């Protein structure tokens, strides 16, 4: 959960826009503008440790990269001011909503951000190319002001499709009259920014790509491990616990829900009495089964039943104080 207020984060986003406006008229040769590639460090014992290397650029490209990032940031600011998009703290549930968001998240809340600290130190990195192995995981455009006091870092997910002609037998450059043969592959930079860092805050323009860059799947899996270990310690038996685990780890959407279950934490105190109450008082889609000894267990006919099971462990069953009716709430919010 974000620890910054929405008002403060929105003001901070305007400061990011002001940063780009301040450097707009400065000669790019006086600015530190780096195009960096991140690759997994194959020699590291950590699962998500990166090496960062710099692409050598000619004198025209840094300005193009600066303009790319500025345009995307200013476009988002304009859309926010006209209420065409929403400004919100980061939440995994936003991914499945119809609205378009600019989301914010303090970097202290991003699980893998420690692996990115080297980008903030202003250091220079050794050179690389896009075609060197292993493939890049993502790319970053790092922009510093002339005094090297402030910086913004735009993150873009990487796709092999950026290397044009990588598998072509013959490559040609389009000319005004005739096509000219070229020997090297062409590299394209996407016309987008997926997220951007500025002064301790991350602004998220594309949630799916942001989560991929910052390895949120690894965090979802870690939280799923915690939830599953705790559920195994309860006295609520499963007819087939292995099917439940396979359903969780085999579906990224389920893993995201497990993250929400973990954050809410109510599953830690659930017991067999809670399961009995749900079975006796709710028209629930959670299936229960009794064995010959009268012991009750949760039953899944197939892996699709995992959604109902997780609604139970997320405490999505509510008693209405107004109607004395029982409900299943799929998007519950605390009233406090």
Phi and psi restraints in degrees (value plus and minus 20) as a CYANA .aco file:
   2 UNK   PHI     -93.6   -53.6
   2 UNK   PSI     121.6   161.6
   3 UNK   PHI    -120.9   -80.9
   3 UNK   PSI     -17.8    22.2
   4 UNK   PHI    -123.2   -83.2
   4 UNK   PSI     123.1   163.1
   5 UNK   PHI     -91.9   -51.9
   5 UNK   PSI     135.9   175.9
   6 UNK   PHI     -84.2   -44.2
   6 UNK   PSI     -58.1   -18.1
   7 UNK   PHI     -84.2   -44.2
   7 UNK   PSI     -66.6   -26.6
   8 UNK   PHI     -83.4   -43.4
   8 UNK   PSI     -61.4   -21.4
   9 UNK   PHI     -86.6   -46.6
   9 UNK   PSI     -55.5   -15.5
  10 UNK   PHI     -88.5   -48.5
  10 UNK   PSI     -61.0   -21.0
  11 UNK   PHI     -82.9   -42.9
  11 UNK   PSI     -58.3   -18.3
  12 UNK   PHI     -85.4   -45.4
  12 UNK   PSI     -56.3   -16.3
  13 UNK   PHI     -83.8   -43.8
  13 UNK   PSI     -58.4   -18.4
  14 UNK   PHI     -84.0   -44.0
  14 UNK   PSI     -52.1   -12.1
  15 UNK   PHI     -86.8   -46.8
  15 UNK   PSI     -54.9   -14.9
  16 UNK   PHI     -82.4   -42.4
  16 UNK   PSI     -64.2   -24.2
  17 UNK   PHI     -81.0   -41.0
  17 UNK   PSI     -62.8   -22.8
  18 UNK   PHI     -83.4   -43.4
  18 UNK   PSI     -54.4   -14.4
  19 UNK   PHI     -78.8   -38.8
  19 UNK   PSI     -66.1   -26.1
  20 UNK   PHI     -88.6   -48.6
  20 UNK   PSI     -52.8   -12.8
  21 UNK   PHI     -88.5   -48.5
  21 UNK   PSI     -54.9   -14.9
  22 UNK   PHI     -86.9   -46.9
  22 UNK   PSI     -55.1   -15.1
  23 UNK   PHI    -115.0   -75.0
  23 UNK   PSI     -19.1    20.9
  24 UNK   PHI     -80.9   -40.9
  24 UNK   PSI     -58.8   -18.8
  25 UNK   PHI    -114.9   -74.9
  25 UNK   PSI     -14.4    25.6
  26 UNK   PHI    -106.8   -66.8
  26 UNK   PSI     116.5   156.5
  27 UNK   PHI     -77.8   -37.8
  27 UNK   PSI     108.1   148.1
  28 UNK   PHI     -81.5   -41.5
  28 UNK   PSI     -42.0    -2.0
  29 UNK   PHI     -87.3   -47.3
  29 UNK   PSI     -38.1     1.9
  30 UNK   PHI    -112.1   -72.1
  30 UNK   PSI     -26.8    13.2
  31 UNK   PHI    -123.5   -83.5
  31 UNK   PSI     134.8   174.8
  32 UNK   PHI    -110.3   -70.3
  32 UNK   PSI      81.7   121.7
  33 UNK   PHI    -139.7   -99.7
  33 UNK   PSI      94.8   134.8
  34 UNK   PHI    -142.2  -102.2
  34 UNK   PSI     117.5   157.5
  35 UNK   PHI    -122.3   -82.3
  35 UNK   PSI      94.5   134.5
  36 UNK   PHI    -136.0   -96.0
  36 UNK   PSI     122.2   162.2
  37 UNK   PHI    -129.7   -89.7
  37 UNK   PSI     118.9   158.9
  38 UNK   PHI    -129.9   -89.9
  38 UNK   PSI     108.2   148.2
  39 UNK   PHI    -145.5  -105.5
  39 UNK   PSI     128.8   168.8
  40 UNK   PHI     -84.0   -44.0
  40 UNK   PSI     114.7   154.7
  41 UNK   PHI     -99.2   -59.2
  41 UNK   PSI      84.6   124.6
  42 UNK   PHI     -91.3   -51.3
  42 UNK   PSI     -34.4     5.6
  43 UNK   PHI    -116.0   -76.0
  43 UNK   PSI     -24.8    15.2
  44 UNK   PHI    -104.0   -64.0
  44 UNK   PSI     127.3   167.3
  45 UNK   PHI     -98.4   -58.4
  45 UNK   PSI     -35.8     4.2
  46 UNK   PHI     -99.7   -59.7
  46 UNK   PSI     127.2   167.2
  47 UNK   PHI     -90.7   -50.7
  47 UNK   PSI     -53.2   -13.2
  48 UNK   PHI    -150.2  -110.2
  48 UNK   PSI      44.2    84.2
  49 UNK   PHI    -130.9   -90.9
  49 UNK   PSI     115.5   155.5
  50 UNK   PHI    -135.9   -95.9
  50 UNK   PSI     130.8   170.8
  51 UNK   PHI    -124.7   -84.7
  51 UNK   PSI     119.6   159.6
  52 UNK   PHI    -135.0   -95.0
  52 UNK   PSI     111.9   151.9
  53 UNK   PHI    -156.8  -116.8
  53 UNK   PSI     138.3   178.3
  54 UNK   PHI    -127.7   -87.7
  54 UNK   PSI     118.7   158.7
  55 UNK   PHI    -105.3   -65.3
  55 UNK   PSI     109.4   149.4
  56 UNK   PHI     -95.2   -55.2
  56 UNK   PSI     107.2   147.2
  57 UNK   PHI    -138.3   -98.3
  57 UNK   PSI     126.6   166.6
  58 UNK   PHI     -99.9   -59.9
  58 UNK   PSI     158.2   198.2
  59 UNK   PHI     -89.5   -49.5
  59 UNK   PSI     -37.5     2.5
  60 UNK   PHI    -108.0   -68.0
  60 UNK   PSI     -48.8    -8.8
  61 UNK   PHI     -90.2   -50.2
  61 UNK   PSI     -58.3   -18.3
  62 UNK   PHI     -75.2   -35.2
  62 UNK   PSI     -61.0   -21.0
  63 UNK   PHI     -84.7   -44.7
  63 UNK   PSI     -58.9   -18.9
  64 UNK   PHI     -82.5   -42.5
  64 UNK   PSI     -60.9   -20.9
  65 UNK   PHI     -86.7   -46.7
  65 UNK   PSI     -62.5   -22.5
  66 UNK   PHI     -80.5   -40.5
  66 UNK   PSI     -64.7   -24.7
  67 UNK   PHI     -85.4   -45.4
  67 UNK   PSI     -56.3   -16.3
  68 UNK   PHI     -78.3   -38.3
  68 UNK   PSI     -70.9   -30.9
  69 UNK   PHI     -87.6   -47.6
  69 UNK   PSI     -63.4   -23.4
  70 UNK   PHI     -79.0   -39.0
  70 UNK   PSI     -66.8   -26.8
  71 UNK   PHI     -78.7   -38.7
  71 UNK   PSI     -62.2   -22.2
  72 UNK   PHI     -88.3   -48.3
  72 UNK   PSI     -60.1   -20.1
  73 UNK   PHI     -87.4   -47.4
  73 UNK   PSI     -65.4   -25.4
  74 UNK   PHI     -87.1   -47.1
  74 UNK   PSI     -54.0   -14.0
  75 UNK   PHI     -83.5   -43.5
  75 UNK   PSI     -61.8   -21.8
  76 UNK   PHI     -85.7   -45.7
  76 UNK   PSI     -60.8   -20.8
  77 UNK   PHI     -81.6   -41.6
  77 UNK   PSI     -62.7   -22.7
  78 UNK   PHI     -82.5   -42.5
  78 UNK   PSI     -61.6   -21.6
  79 UNK   PHI     -86.8   -46.8
  79 UNK   PSI     -55.5   -15.5
  80 UNK   PHI     -87.2   -47.2
  80 UNK   PSI     -63.0   -23.0
  81 UNK   PHI     -86.3   -46.3
  81 UNK   PSI     -48.3    -8.3
  82 UNK   PHI    -114.8   -74.8
  82 UNK   PSI     -13.1    26.9
  83 UNK   PHI      41.3    81.3
  83 UNK   PSI       7.9    47.9
  84 UNK   PHI    -101.8   -61.8
  84 UNK   PSI     -41.8    -1.8
  85 UNK   PHI    -155.3  -115.3
  85 UNK   PSI     144.6   184.6
  86 UNK   PHI    -122.1   -82.1
  86 UNK   PSI     131.8   171.8
  87 UNK   PHI    -128.7   -88.7
  87 UNK   PSI     105.0   145.0
  88 UNK   PHI    -169.2  -129.2
  88 UNK   PSI     132.0   172.0
  89 UNK   PHI     -88.1   -48.1
  89 UNK   PSI     134.4   174.4
  90 UNK   PHI     -85.9   -45.9
  90 UNK   PSI     115.2   155.2
  91 UNK   PHI    -171.3  -131.3
  91 UNK   PSI     116.8   156.8
  92 UNK   PHI     -83.7   -43.7
  92 UNK   PSI     -45.9    -5.9
  93 UNK   PHI     -88.9   -48.9
  93 UNK   PSI     -39.8     0.2
  94 UNK   PHI     -85.2   -45.2
  94 UNK   PSI     -42.5    -2.5
  95 UNK   PHI     -82.8   -42.8
  95 UNK   PSI     -50.3   -10.3
  96 UNK   PHI    -120.6   -80.6
  96 UNK   PSI     -10.3    29.7
  97 UNK   PHI    -113.8   -73.8
  97 UNK   PSI     141.3   181.3
  98 UNK   PHI     -98.9   -58.9
  98 UNK   PSI     -44.0    -4.0
  99 UNK   PHI     -93.0   -53.0
  99 UNK   PSI     137.8   177.8
 100 UNK   PHI    -118.4   -78.4
 100 UNK   PSI     115.7   155.7
 101 UNK   PHI    -143.8  -103.8
 101 UNK   PSI     131.7   171.7
 102 UNK   PHI    -125.6   -85.6
 102 UNK   PSI      96.7   136.7
 103 UNK   PHI    -125.1   -85.1
 103 UNK   PSI     133.5   173.5
 104 UNK   PHI    -145.9  -105.9
 104 UNK   PSI     127.9   167.9
 105 UNK   PHI    -172.6  -132.6
 105 UNK   PSI     100.5   140.5
 106 UNK   PHI     -78.4   -38.4
 106 UNK   PSI     119.9   159.9
 107 UNK   PHI     -83.5   -43.5
 107 UNK   PSI     -42.1    -2.1
 108 UNK   PHI     -84.4   -44.4
 108 UNK   PSI     -38.7     1.3
 109 UNK   PHI    -115.3   -75.3
 109 UNK   PSI     -26.1    13.9
 110 UNK   PHI    -105.8   -65.8
 110 UNK   PSI      98.5   138.5
 111 UNK   PHI     -75.5   -35.5
 111 UNK   PSI     -61.3   -21.3
 112 UNK   PHI    -120.1   -80.1
 112 UNK   PSI      -7.0    33.0
 113 UNK   PHI     -88.1   -48.1
 113 UNK   PSI     -42.0    -2.0
 114 UNK   PHI     -76.9   -36.9
 114 UNK   PSI     -48.9    -8.9
 115 UNK   PHI     -93.3   -53.3
 115 UNK   PSI     -24.6    15.4
 116 UNK   PHI    -132.2   -92.2
 116 UNK   PSI     -18.1    21.9
 117 UNK   PHI     -78.3   -38.3
 117 UNK   PSI     -52.4   -12.4
 118 UNK   PHI     -81.0   -41.0
 118 UNK   PSI     -46.3    -6.3
 119 UNK   PHI     -87.5   -47.5
 119 UNK   PSI     -44.2    -4.2
 120 UNK   PHI    -108.7   -68.7
 120 UNK   PSI     -27.3    12.7
 121 UNK   PHI    -107.6   -67.6
 121 UNK   PSI     -24.0    16.0
 122 UNK   PHI      53.9    93.9
 122 UNK   PSI      -8.9    31.1
 123 UNK   PHI     -95.5   -55.5
 123 UNK   PSI     139.7   179.7
 124 UNK   PHI    -110.4   -70.4
 124 UNK   PSI     128.0   168.0
 125 UNK   PHI    -137.2   -97.2
 125 UNK   PSI     137.4   177.4
 126 UNK   PHI     -87.1   -47.1
 126 UNK   PSI     140.6   180.6
 127 UNK   PHI    -102.5   -62.5
 127 UNK   PSI     135.0   175.0
 128 UNK   PHI    -170.6  -130.6
 128 UNK   PSI    -199.0  -159.0
 129 UNK   PHI    -152.1  -112.1
 129 UNK   PSI     143.4   183.4
 130 UNK   PHI     -87.1   -47.1
 130 UNK   PSI     -46.5    -6.5
 131 UNK   PHI    -110.6   -70.6
 131 UNK   PSI     -25.6    14.4
 132 UNK   PHI     -89.4   -49.4
 132 UNK   PSI     123.6   163.6
 133 UNK   PHI    -101.5   -61.5
 133 UNK   PSI     138.2   178.2
 134 UNK   PHI     -95.7   -55.7
 134 UNK   PSI     154.3   194.3
 135 UNK   PHI     -84.0   -44.0
 135 UNK   PSI     128.0   168.0
 136 UNK   PHI     -85.2   -45.2
 136 UNK   PSI     127.3   167.3
 137 UNK   PHI    -107.9   -67.9
 137 UNK   PSI     -59.1   -19.1
 138 UNK   PHI    -181.0  -141.0
 138 UNK   PSI     155.8   195.8
 139 UNK   PHI    -151.2  -111.2
 139 UNK   PSI     134.9   174.9
 140 UNK   PHI    -157.3  -117.3
 140 UNK   PSI     120.7   160.7
 141 UNK   PHI    -128.6   -88.6
 141 UNK   PSI      91.3   131.3
 142 UNK   PHI    -122.5   -82.5
 142 UNK   PSI     103.3   143.3
 143 UNK   PHI    -144.6  -104.6
 143 UNK   PSI     101.7   141.7
 144 UNK   PHI    -135.1   -95.1
 144 UNK   PSI     133.2   173.2
 145 UNK   PHI     -97.4   -57.4
 145 UNK   PSI     154.3   194.3
 146 UNK   PHI     -83.8   -43.8
 146 UNK   PSI     -48.3    -8.3
 147 UNK   PHI    -110.3   -70.3
 147 UNK   PSI     -21.0    19.0
 148 UNK   PHI      40.9    80.9
 148 UNK   PSI       8.1    48.1
 149 UNK   PHI    -111.1   -71.1
 149 UNK   PSI     -52.2   -12.2
 150 UNK   PHI    -151.4  -111.4
 150 UNK   PSI     133.6   173.6
 151 UNK   PHI    -169.2  -129.2
 151 UNK   PSI     134.2   174.2
 152 UNK   PHI    -144.5  -104.5
 152 UNK   PSI     123.9   163.9
 153 UNK   PHI    -148.8  -108.8
 153 UNK   PSI      95.6   135.6
 154 UNK   PHI    -113.6   -73.6
 154 UNK   PSI     113.2   153.2
 155 UNK   PHI    -128.8   -88.8
 155 UNK   PSI     114.2   154.2
 156 UNK   PHI    -151.1  -111.1
 156 UNK   PSI     108.4   148.4
 157 UNK   PHI     -83.1   -43.1
 157 UNK   PSI     129.5   169.5
 158 UNK   PHI    -122.0   -82.0
 158 UNK   PSI     123.5   163.5
 159 UNK   PHI    -153.3  -113.3
 159 UNK   PSI     120.9   160.9
 160 UNK   PHI     -80.9   -40.9
 160 UNK   PSI     -41.2    -1.2
 161 UNK   PHI     -86.8   -46.8
 161 UNK   PSI     -32.3     7.7
 162 UNK   PHI     -88.3   -48.3
 162 UNK   PSI     -44.0    -4.0
 163 UNK   PHI    -110.1   -70.1
 163 UNK   PSI      80.9   120.9
 164 UNK   PHI    -107.9   -67.9
 164 UNK   PSI     111.8   151.8
 165 UNK   PHI      65.2   105.2
 165 UNK   PSI      -8.7    31.3
 166 UNK   PHI     -79.9   -39.9
 166 UNK   PSI     -54.7   -14.7
 167 UNK   PHI    -133.6   -93.6
 167 UNK   PSI      -5.5    34.5
 168 UNK   PHI    -104.2   -64.2
 168 UNK   PSI     127.2   167.2
 169 UNK   PHI     -96.9   -56.9
 169 UNK   PSI     -60.4   -20.4
 170 UNK   PHI    -151.5  -111.5
 170 UNK   PSI     117.9   157.9
 171 UNK   PHI    -143.7  -103.7
 171 UNK   PSI     116.6   156.6
 172 UNK   PHI    -152.2  -112.2
 172 UNK   PSI     128.2   168.2
 173 UNK   PHI    -125.3   -85.3
 173 UNK   PSI     112.7   152.7
 174 UNK   PHI     -92.4   -52.4
 174 UNK   PSI     107.7   147.7
 175 UNK   PHI    -135.6   -95.6
 175 UNK   PSI     155.0   195.0
 176 UNK   PHI     -88.8   -48.8
 176 UNK   PSI     -50.1   -10.1
 177 UNK   PHI    -139.4   -99.4
 177 UNK   PSI     -60.6   -20.6
 178 UNK   PHI    -162.3  -122.3
 178 UNK   PSI     136.5   176.5
 179 UNK   PHI    -101.1   -61.1
 179 UNK   PSI     121.9   161.9
 180 UNK   PHI    -134.6   -94.6
 180 UNK   PSI     114.6   154.6
 181 UNK   PHI     -89.8   -49.8
 181 UNK   PSI     117.9   157.9
 182 UNK   PHI    -145.9  -105.9
 182 UNK   PSI     125.3   165.3
 183 UNK   PHI    -111.6   -71.6
 183 UNK   PSI     -45.5    -5.5
 184 UNK   PHI    -116.8   -76.8
 184 UNK   PSI     133.9   173.9
 185 UNK   PHI     -90.5   -50.5
 185 UNK   PSI     134.9   174.9
 186 UNK   PHI    -121.4   -81.4
 186 UNK   PSI     119.4   159.4
 187 UNK   PHI    -129.0   -89.0
 187 UNK   PSI     111.7   151.7
 188 UNK   PHI    -132.3   -92.3
 188 UNK   PSI     124.4   164.4
 189 UNK   PHI    -123.6   -83.6
 189 UNK   PSI     106.1   146.1
 190 UNK   PHI     -79.4   -39.4
 190 UNK   PSI     127.2   167.2
 191 UNK   PHI    -106.4   -66.4
 191 UNK   PSI      44.0    84.0
 192 UNK   PHI    -183.3  -143.3
 192 UNK   PSI     143.0   183.0
 193 UNK   PHI    -149.7  -109.7
 193 UNK   PSI     107.6   147.6
 194 UNK   PHI    -106.8   -66.8
 194 UNK   PSI     -56.1   -16.1
 195 UNK   PHI    -179.6  -139.6
 195 UNK   PSI     141.1   181.1
 196 UNK   PHI    -163.6  -123.6
 196 UNK   PSI     114.5   154.5
 197 UNK   PHI    -116.7   -76.7
 197 UNK   PSI     120.8   160.8
 198 UNK   PHI    -176.7  -136.7
 198 UNK   PSI      97.2   137.2
 199 UNK   PHI      31.8    71.8
 199 UNK   PSI      35.0    75.0
 200 UNK   PHI      64.8   104.8
 200 UNK   PSI     -20.4    19.6
 201 UNK   PHI    -145.7  -105.7
 201 UNK   PSI     120.8   160.8
 202 UNK   PHI    -127.6   -87.6
 202 UNK   PSI     110.8   150.8
 203 UNK   PHI    -128.9   -88.9
 203 UNK   PSI     110.0   150.0
 204 UNK   PHI    -131.3   -91.3
 204 UNK   PSI      98.5   138.5
 205 UNK   PHI    -118.3   -78.3
 205 UNK   PSI     -54.2   -14.2
 206 UNK   PHI    -148.8  -108.8
 206 UNK   PSI      87.0   127.0
 207 UNK   PHI     -85.9   -45.9
 207 UNK   PSI     -62.5   -22.5
 208 UNK   PHI     -80.9   -40.9
 208 UNK   PSI     -66.5   -26.5
 209 UNK   PHI     -91.5   -51.5
 209 UNK   PSI     -54.9   -14.9
 210 UNK   PHI     -79.8   -39.8
 210 UNK   PSI     -67.4   -27.4
 211 UNK   PHI     -84.5   -44.5
 211 UNK   PSI     -52.0   -12.0
 212 UNK   PHI     -91.3   -51.3
 212 UNK   PSI     -64.1   -24.1
 213 UNK   PHI     -81.1   -41.1
 213 UNK   PSI     -63.1   -23.1
 214 UNK   PHI    -117.2   -77.2
 214 UNK   PSI      -1.2    38.8
 215 UNK   PHI      36.1    76.1
 215 UNK   PSI      23.4    63.4
 216 UNK   PHI     -86.0   -46.0
 216 UNK   PSI     -44.3    -4.3
 217 UNK   PHI     -80.3   -40.3
 217 UNK   PSI     -58.0   -18.0
 218 UNK   PHI     -82.8   -42.8
 218 UNK   PSI     -58.7   -18.7
 219 UNK   PHI     -89.0   -49.0
 219 UNK   PSI     -58.8   -18.8
 220 UNK   PHI     -80.5   -40.5
 220 UNK   PSI     -62.2   -22.2
 221 UNK   PHI     -85.8   -45.8
 221 UNK   PSI     -58.8   -18.8
 222 UNK   PHI     -82.8   -42.8
 222 UNK   PSI     -64.1   -24.1
 223 UNK   PHI     -85.8   -45.8
 223 UNK   PSI     -57.6   -17.6
 224 UNK   PHI     -82.6   -42.6
 224 UNK   PSI     -59.2   -19.2
 225 UNK   PHI     -78.1   -38.1
 225 UNK   PSI     -65.1   -25.1
 226 UNK   PHI     -83.2   -43.2
 226 UNK   PSI     -64.5   -24.5
 227 UNK   PHI     -84.6   -44.6
 227 UNK   PSI     -67.2   -27.2
 228 UNK   PHI     -83.7   -43.7
 228 UNK   PSI     -61.8   -21.8
 229 UNK   PHI     -80.0   -40.0
 229 UNK   PSI     -60.7   -20.7
 230 UNK   PHI     -90.5   -50.5
 230 UNK   PSI     -59.5   -19.5
 231 UNK   PHI     -83.4   -43.4
 231 UNK   PSI     -57.4   -17.4
 232 UNK   PHI     -83.4   -43.4
 232 UNK   PSI     -46.2    -6.2
 233 UNK   PHI    -103.2   -63.2
 233 UNK   PSI     -33.5     6.5
 234 UNK   PHI     -95.6   -55.6
 234 UNK   PSI     151.0   191.0
 235 UNK   PHI    -115.1   -75.1
 235 UNK   PSI       0.4    40.4
 236 UNK   PHI    -114.8   -74.8
 236 UNK   PSI      86.6   126.6
 237 UNK   PHI    -101.3   -61.3
 237 UNK   PSI     137.0   177.0
 238 UNK   PHI    -133.2   -93.2
 238 UNK   PSI     122.7   162.7
 239 UNK   PHI     -84.3   -44.3
 239 UNK   PSI     -58.9   -18.9
 240 UNK   PHI    -166.6  -126.6
 240 UNK   PSI      66.6   106.6
 241 UNK   PHI     -88.2   -48.2
 241 UNK   PSI     -49.3    -9.3
 242 UNK   PHI     -85.2   -45.2
 242 UNK   PSI     -56.5   -16.5
 243 UNK   PHI     -83.7   -43.7
 243 UNK   PSI     -60.5   -20.5
 244 UNK   PHI     -81.3   -41.3
 244 UNK   PSI     -66.5   -26.5
 245 UNK   PHI     -84.2   -44.2
 245 UNK   PSI     -61.7   -21.7
 246 UNK   PHI     -83.4   -43.4
 246 UNK   PSI     -57.0   -17.0
 247 UNK   PHI     -87.2   -47.2
 247 UNK   PSI     -54.6   -14.6
 248 UNK   PHI     -91.3   -51.3
 248 UNK   PSI     -73.4   -33.4
 249 UNK   PHI     -97.7   -57.7
 249 UNK   PSI     -33.2     6.8
 250 UNK   PHI    -113.3   -73.3
 250 UNK   PSI     -17.0    23.0
 251 UNK   PHI    -162.6  -122.6
 251 UNK   PSI      96.6   136.6
 252 UNK   PHI     -83.9   -43.9
 252 UNK   PSI     -51.3   -11.3
 253 UNK   PHI     -85.3   -45.3
 253 UNK   PSI     -58.3   -18.3
 254 UNK   PHI     -87.3   -47.3
 254 UNK   PSI     -59.3   -19.3
 255 UNK   PHI     -80.8   -40.8
 255 UNK   PSI     -57.8   -17.8
 256 UNK   PHI     -85.1   -45.1
 256 UNK   PSI     -59.5   -19.5
 257 UNK   PHI     -85.9   -45.9
 257 UNK   PSI     -56.7   -16.7
 258 UNK   PHI     -81.4   -41.4
 258 UNK   PSI     -54.8   -14.8
 259 UNK   PHI     -80.9   -40.9
 259 UNK   PSI     -62.0   -22.0
 260 UNK   PHI     -86.9   -46.9
 260 UNK   PSI     -60.5   -20.5
 261 UNK   PHI     -80.2   -40.2
 261 UNK   PSI     -63.4   -23.4
 262 UNK   PHI     -83.6   -43.6
 262 UNK   PSI     -63.3   -23.3
 263 UNK   PHI     -84.4   -44.4
 263 UNK   PSI     -59.0   -19.0
 264 UNK   PHI     -91.5   -51.5
 264 UNK   PSI     -62.1   -22.1
 265 UNK   PHI      58.7    98.7
 265 UNK   PSI     -16.9    23.1
 266 UNK   PHI     -91.9   -51.9
 266 UNK   PSI     -40.1    -0.1
 267 UNK   PHI     -81.0   -41.0
 267 UNK   PSI     -42.4    -2.4
 268 UNK   PHI     -85.6   -45.6
 268 UNK   PSI     -45.5    -5.5
 269 UNK   PHI    -126.8   -86.8
 269 UNK   PSI     -15.6    24.4
 270 UNK   PHI     -96.8   -56.8
 270 UNK   PSI     126.9   166.9
 271 UNK   PHI    -163.1  -123.1
 271 UNK   PSI    -193.2  -153.2
 272 UNK   PHI     -83.7   -43.7
 272 UNK   PSI     -51.8   -11.8
 273 UNK   PHI     -83.3   -43.3
 273 UNK   PSI     -58.0   -18.0
 274 UNK   PHI     -83.6   -43.6
 274 UNK   PSI     -62.6   -22.6
 275 UNK   PHI     -82.9   -42.9
 275 UNK   PSI     -60.6   -20.6
 276 UNK   PHI     -84.9   -44.9
 276 UNK   PSI     -60.9   -20.9
 277 UNK   PHI     -82.7   -42.7
 277 UNK   PSI     -64.3   -24.3
 278 UNK   PHI     -80.8   -40.8
 278 UNK   PSI     -65.4   -25.4
 279 UNK   PHI     -82.5   -42.5
 279 UNK   PSI     -58.7   -18.7
 280 UNK   PHI    -103.7   -63.7
 280 UNK   PSI     -41.4    -1.4
 281 UNK   PHI    -137.9   -97.9
 281 UNK   PSI     -31.6     8.4
 282 UNK   PHI    -142.8  -102.8
 282 UNK   PSI     123.5   163.5
 283 UNK   PHI    -101.7   -61.7
 283 UNK   PSI      54.0    94.0
 284 UNK   PHI    -117.1   -77.1
 284 UNK   PSI     135.4   175.4
 285 UNK   PHI    -112.4   -72.4
 285 UNK   PSI     -15.2    24.8
 286 UNK   PHI     -95.1   -55.1
 286 UNK   PSI     110.1   150.1
 287 UNK   PHI    -116.6   -76.6
 287 UNK   PSI     111.7   151.7
 288 UNK   PHI    -140.1  -100.1
 288 UNK   PSI     130.5   170.5
 289 UNK   PHI    -160.8  -120.8
 289 UNK   PSI     119.4   159.4
 290 UNK   PHI    -126.3   -86.3
 290 UNK   PSI     118.6   158.6
 291 UNK   PHI    -107.7   -67.7
 291 UNK   PSI    -192.6  -152.6
 292 UNK   PHI     -84.8   -44.8
 292 UNK   PSI     -42.4    -2.4
 293 UNK   PHI    -110.6   -70.6
 293 UNK   PSI     -15.6    24.4
 294 UNK   PHI      61.6   101.6
 294 UNK   PSI     -13.4    26.6
 295 UNK   PHI     -99.7   -59.7
 295 UNK   PSI     117.2   157.2
 296 UNK   PHI    -115.1   -75.1
 296 UNK   PSI     122.3   162.3
 297 UNK   PHI    -158.6  -118.6
 297 UNK   PSI     135.2   175.2
 298 UNK   PHI    -100.2   -60.2
 298 UNK   PSI     112.6   152.6
 299 UNK   PHI    -139.3   -99.3
 299 UNK   PSI     112.9   152.9
 300 UNK   PHI    -135.1   -95.1
 300 UNK   PSI     103.2   143.2
 301 UNK   PHI     -92.0   -52.0
 301 UNK   PSI     -56.3   -16.3
 302 UNK   PHI    -175.0  -135.0
 302 UNK   PSI    -199.9  -159.9
 303 UNK   PHI     -87.2   -47.2
 303 UNK   PSI     -39.1     0.9
 304 UNK   PHI     -86.6   -46.6
 304 UNK   PSI     -41.4    -1.4
 305 UNK   PHI     -91.7   -51.7
 305 UNK   PSI     -25.2    14.8
 306 UNK   PHI     -80.7   -40.7
 306 UNK   PSI     -51.6   -11.6
 307 UNK   PHI     -83.1   -43.1
 307 UNK   PSI     -63.4   -23.4
 308 UNK   PHI     -84.6   -44.6
 308 UNK   PSI     -60.9   -20.9
 309 UNK   PHI     -82.5   -42.5
 309 UNK   PSI     -63.3   -23.3
 310 UNK   PHI     -90.8   -50.8
 310 UNK   PSI     -49.1    -9.1
 311 UNK   PHI     -82.8   -42.8
 311 UNK   PSI     -55.3   -15.3
 312 UNK   PHI     -85.7   -45.7
 312 UNK   PSI     -68.6   -28.6
 313 UNK   PHI     -94.3   -54.3
 313 UNK   PSI     -32.9     7.1
 314 UNK   PHI    -113.2   -73.2
 314 UNK   PSI     -16.3    23.7
 315 UNK   PHI      40.0    80.0
 315 UNK   PSI      29.4    69.4
 316 UNK   PHI    -111.7   -71.7
 316 UNK   PSI      -3.4    36.6
 317 UNK   PHI    -126.6   -86.6
 317 UNK   PSI     106.8   146.8
 318 UNK   PHI    -144.4  -104.4
 318 UNK   PSI     122.4   162.4
 319 UNK   PHI    -119.6   -79.6
 319 UNK   PSI     106.2   146.2
 320 UNK   PHI    -103.0   -63.0
 320 UNK   PSI     105.7   145.7
 321 UNK   PHI     -94.8   -54.8
 321 UNK   PSI     -32.5     7.5
 322 UNK   PHI    -110.9   -70.9
 322 UNK   PSI     -61.6   -21.6
 323 UNK   PHI    -131.7   -91.7
 323 UNK   PSI     -27.1    12.9
 324 UNK   PHI      40.3    80.3
 324 UNK   PSI      -1.5    38.5
 325 UNK   PHI    -110.6   -70.6
 325 UNK   PSI     139.7   179.7
 326 UNK   PHI    -128.4   -88.4
 326 UNK   PSI     119.7   159.7
 327 UNK   PHI    -153.4  -113.4
 327 UNK   PSI     139.2   179.2
 328 UNK   PHI    -128.1   -88.1
 328 UNK   PSI     100.2   140.2
 329 UNK   PHI    -127.9   -87.9
 329 UNK   PSI     100.3   140.3
 330 UNK   PHI    -113.7   -73.7
 330 UNK   PSI     -28.8    11.2
 331 UNK   PHI    -160.3  -120.3
 331 UNK   PSI      32.6    72.6
 332 UNK   PHI     -87.4   -47.4
 332 UNK   PSI     121.4   161.4
 333 UNK   PHI    -148.1  -108.1
 333 UNK   PSI     124.9   164.9
 334 UNK   PHI     -86.0   -46.0
 334 UNK   PSI     118.8   158.8
 335 UNK   PHI    -106.5   -66.5
 335 UNK   PSI     -31.9     8.1
